[in-house]
Amino acid sequence: MTEEKRYSDMDEQELRTEIARLKEQARKAEQLGIVNEFAVLERKAIMAAAYLLDPNDFKKGEVYRIEGDPNVYFQIDYLKGRFAWGYRLGGDKYTEALPISMLRPLKEGK
């Protein structure tokens, strides 16, 4: 039995390889119609991608776009590990946590 390495213990190349592997597995699960497995694999890829980013690049009080959720914005209250805690603008202001890999700066032209 092989022990899985934690994302925090992986170097950049290992993380990129893991993300590619997870995305390929997710693609296959989607083709087979295994929706639950697809969702889990996609979320794992998002989490692995968070370890490629520097949490110090994300600032408390700033607003970011949420990847995959057009026209929805997220304001960061605080960061803990690879998660940004805050709330979505324009809706109910309940606190939630998103992996930093899901956040995009407003200044990006995308």
N, C-alpha and C positions, 0 to 999 in steps of 0.2 A: 504494500500500500504506500503510495507516494503522498508526502505531506505537501499541501498547497502553500505556496509562499504568499505572504501578505503583500498587498499593494504597496504599503509603506516601506517594505523591505526590497522592493524591485527597483532596478535602475531604469533609466529612460527607455533603453532598447527593449528590456523585458516588458515594460508597460505597453509599449507600442505593439509588440508581438501579441500580448495578451488581449489588447483591444481588438486587433485584427481577428484573432481566433474567436472571440466572443461575438463579433459582428457577423462572421461567417456562420457560426452556429445559429445565431438569431435569424439570419436569412433563410437557412434550411428549415428552422422551426416554423417560420412564417409560410414558407412554401408548402409545408406539410399540414398547415392549419392548426398548429399547436400554439394557440394564442397565449396561454399562461407562460409557457417556456420562453416564447419570444419576448414577452414583457420582462421577465426576470433577466434574460441575457442582455437585453438593451440597457436595463438599469445597471447591471454589473459593468458594462462598457462605459457608461457615464461615470460611474464611481472610479473606475481605473483612470479615466481621462482626468479626473480631478487631481490625481497625484502627479500629473504632468504640469500643473499650474502652481504658481506661487500665491498662497493666500494673502500675502502682503500687497498684492496688486489690486485687491478688492477693499474698498473703503467703507467704513461705517457711515451711514447717512446718505450714501450715494444710491442712485437709481440705475437699474440695469434691465435690459430686455431679457426675456426668458426664451432660450432656444427651443424651437418647436411649438411655441405658443405666441403667434403673431399678435402684435398690439397689446400685449400684457406686460406690465412693468413690475419690478420687484425692488423694494427699498430695503437695504440691509440695516438691521439694528445692531447686530454683532456677529462675529465669526467664531466658530469653534471647530478646530481641526480643518477638515476640507468642506465644511458646511457653512453656508451663510444663513443666518436666522433673520427673519424679517417678515414682511407682508407684501401681498400684491396690491398695487394701487388701483383705486376705482371700485373695489369690492368691499366685502366684509374685511375688517382689519384684524384677522386672526393670524397669530404668529405661526409660521411654518419654517422648515429648514429645506434648503435646496443645495445639492452639490454645486460647488463653485464652477464646475465645468458646464453647467446649464445656463450660466449668466454671461451676457454679452454687454460690453459698454455701449451706452447710447451714442457715443461719438463715432462708433464704427458705421461705415456707410452701407451696411447690409440690411 
